[in-house]
Amino acid sequence: CFCFSRPTPVIHWIKEGGELPANRTFFENFKKTLKIIDVSEADSGNYKCIARNNLGSAHHVISVTVKAAPYWITAPRNLVLSPGEHGTLICRANGNPKPSISWLANGVPI
């Protein structure tokens, strides 16, 4: 967030509709740079930097999208069943974009 004026502005950051990630945000270069460590999907959103001095203010909105490869929420587990028993297989995955889930039995789609 680079804003030039006289007197020198004070920079302030906000996340629209929420709070800046607690204990994971750091500022550098006189608060002109916002750093977020250990990013998660919840960090997606609009971040606003506001530059203010006694003559007024200016702001800019930066849109942040966090992409994520598919990951397991609940990974499928192996089942050992006897004839006549019932079994349930659960497969829950997430990611951004949202992954599609396909079921195959011995390599053939079910």
C-alpha positions as CSV (number, residue, x, y, z in Angstrom):
1,C,0.0,0.0,0.0
2,F,2.1,2.9,-1.3
3,C,0.6,6.3,-0.9
4,F,2.7,9.5,-1.2
5,S,1.6,12.8,0.4
6,R,2.7,15.6,2.7
7,P,2.4,15.3,5.6
8,T,3.3,11.6,5.4
9,P,0.2,9.5,5.8
10,V,-0.4,6.9,8.5
11,I,-1.3,3.5,7.0
12,H,-4.1,1.3,8.4
13,W,-5.2,-2.2,7.2
14,I,-8.6,-3.9,7.6
15,K,-10.2,-7.0,6.2
16,E,-13.7,-6.2,4.9
17,G,-16.4,-8.2,6.7
18,G,-13.9,-9.6,9.3
19,E,-10.8,-9.3,11.3
20,L,-7.2,-9.5,10.1
21,P,-5.9,-13.0,10.9
22,A,-4.9,-13.0,14.6
23,N,-1.2,-13.7,15.4
24,R,-0.5,-14.3,11.7
25,T,-0.2,-10.7,10.3
26,F,2.9,-8.6,10.3
27,F,3.6,-5.2,8.9
28,E,6.7,-4.0,7.1
29,N,7.9,-0.9,5.5
30,F,6.1,1.5,7.8
31,K,2.9,-0.6,7.5
32,K,2.9,-0.3,3.7
33,T,3.3,-4.1,3.5
34,L,0.9,-6.5,5.1
35,K,2.2,-10.1,5.4
36,I,0.0,-13.1,6.4
37,I,1.8,-16.3,7.4
38,D,0.4,-19.8,7.3
39,V,-2.4,-18.8,4.9
40,S,-5.7,-20.6,5.0
41,E,-8.9,-20.5,2.8
42,A,-10.5,-18.3,5.5
43,D,-8.0,-15.6,4.6
44,S,-9.7,-15.0,1.2
45,G,-11.5,-11.7,1.0
46,N,-11.1,-8.0,0.4
47,Y,-8.3,-6.2,2.3
48,K,-8.4,-2.5,2.4
49,C,-5.4,-0.2,3.1
50,I,-6.2,3.3,4.2
51,A,-3.8,6.2,4.1
52,R,-4.7,9.1,6.3
53,N,-3.2,12.4,7.3
54,N,-4.6,15.6,8.6
55,L,-5.7,16.7,5.1
56,G,-7.7,13.7,4.3
57,S,-7.6,10.0,3.4
58,A,-7.4,7.6,0.5
59,H,-7.9,3.9,0.3
60,H,-7.4,0.9,-2.0
61,V,-9.1,-2.5,-1.9
62,I,-7.0,-5.6,-2.7
63,S,-8.9,-8.9,-3.4
64,V,-7.2,-12.0,-2.1
65,T,-8.2,-15.5,-3.3
66,V,-6.6,-18.5,-1.7
67,K,-6.5,-21.6,-3.9
68,A,-6.2,-25.1,-2.4
69,A,-5.4,-28.5,-4.0
70,P,-7.9,-31.2,-2.9
71,Y,-7.4,-32.4,0.6
72,W,-9.2,-34.9,2.8
73,I,-11.7,-33.8,5.4
74,T,-12.6,-37.5,6.0
75,A,-10.4,-40.0,4.1
76,P,-11.9,-43.3,3.0
77,R,-11.0,-46.2,5.2
78,N,-10.7,-49.8,4.3
79,L,-13.5,-52.2,5.3
80,V,-13.4,-55.9,6.1
81,L,-16.8,-57.4,5.8
82,S,-18.3,-60.8,5.9
83,P,-20.9,-61.9,3.3
84,G,-24.4,-60.5,4.2
85,E,-23.0,-57.6,6.2
86,H,-23.5,-53.9,5.3
87,G,-20.7,-51.4,5.0
88,T,-20.5,-47.7,4.5
89,L,-17.6,-45.9,2.7
90,I,-17.2,-42.2,3.5
91,C,-15.2,-39.8,1.3
92,R,-15.1,-36.1,2.2
93,A,-12.8,-33.8,0.4
94,N,-12.4,-30.0,0.0
95,G,-10.3,-27.6,-2.0
96,N,-10.6,-24.4,-4.0
97,P,-12.0,-24.9,-6.6
98,K,-14.2,-27.5,-5.0
99,P,-13.1,-31.0,-6.1
100,S,-15.5,-33.5,-7.7
101,I,-15.6,-37.0,-6.1
102,S,-15.8,-40.1,-8.2
103,W,-16.3,-43.7,-7.0
104,L,-14.8,-46.6,-8.8
105,A,-14.9,-50.4,-8.0
106,N,-11.9,-52.2,-9.4
107,G,-11.2,-49.3,-11.7
108,V,-14.8,-49.2,-13.1
109,P,-17.0,-46.2,-12.3
110,I,-20.0,-47.0,-10.1
